[in-house]
């Protein structure tokens, strides 16, 4: 699957909220580079792995600049 257009700052990209697949990639990418960070370890200790992963996913959703825009598909 090709990268989403926004990943390469494509000026013709349609601004839409992250898809579920994009969110999965963001979470997995974060975990690949940060799973040994003290903040992540503390989050997992407090909420368990799945709870911490959901918190991370929610943070990506909340920071999505297009969260209030309609999906065009």
C-alpha positions as CSV (number, residue, x, y, z in Angstrom):
1,X,0.0,0.0,0.0
2,X,1.4,3.4,-0.9
3,X,2.1,6.0,1.8
4,X,-0.8,8.5,2.4
5,X,-0.2,11.8,0.5
6,X,0.1,13.9,3.6
7,X,3.1,12.0,4.6
8,X,5.0,13.7,1.8
9,X,3.4,17.1,2.2
10,X,1.5,16.7,-1.1
11,X,-0.2,20.1,-1.7
12,X,-2.9,18.2,-3.6
13,X,-3.8,15.9,-0.7
14,X,-7.3,16.1,0.6
15,X,-7.4,17.0,4.2
16,X,-9.3,14.3,6.0
17,X,-9.1,12.8,9.5
18,X,-6.7,9.8,9.9
19,X,-8.1,6.5,8.7
20,X,-8.0,3.5,11.0
21,X,-5.1,2.1,9.0
22,X,-3.2,5.3,9.3
23,X,-3.8,5.4,13.1
24,X,-2.5,1.8,13.3
25,X,0.7,2.8,11.4
26,X,1.2,5.8,13.6
27,X,0.9,3.8,16.8
28,X,3.1,1.0,15.6
29,X,5.7,3.5,14.4
30,X,5.7,5.2,17.8
31,X,6.1,1.8,19.5
32,X,8.9,0.8,17.2
33,X,11.0,3.8,18.3
34,X,9.8,4.5,21.8
35,X,8.7,1.3,23.5
36,X,11.6,1.5,25.9
37,X,11.1,5.1,26.9
38,X,10.4,5.8,30.6
39,X,7.1,7.6,29.7
40,X,5.8,4.6,27.7
41,X,6.9,2.1,30.4
42,X,5.1,4.1,33.1
43,X,2.0,4.4,30.9
44,X,2.0,0.6,30.4
45,X,2.5,0.0,34.2
46,X,-0.5,2.2,35.0
47,X,-2.9,1.1,32.3
48,X,-1.6,-2.2,30.8
49,X,-0.3,-2.5,27.3
50,X,-3.7,-2.3,25.5
51,X,-4.8,0.6,27.7
52,X,-1.6,2.5,27.0
53,X,-1.9,1.7,23.3
54,X,-5.5,3.1,23.3
55,X,-4.3,6.3,25.1
56,X,-1.6,6.7,22.5
57,X,-4.1,6.2,19.6
58,X,-6.5,8.7,21.2
59,X,-3.6,11.2,21.4
60,X,-3.0,10.9,17.7
61,X,-6.7,11.4,17.1
62,X,-6.9,14.5,19.3
63,X,-3.8,16.0,17.6
64,X,-5.2,15.4,14.1
65,X,-5.5,18.9,12.5
66,X,-8.3,17.6,10.3
67,X,-10.4,15.9,13.0
68,X,-13.5,18.1,12.4
69,X,-13.4,17.9,8.6
70,X,-15.6,15.5,6.7
71,X,-14.1,12.5,5.0
72,X,-14.4,12.7,1.2
73,X,-14.8,9.1,-0.1
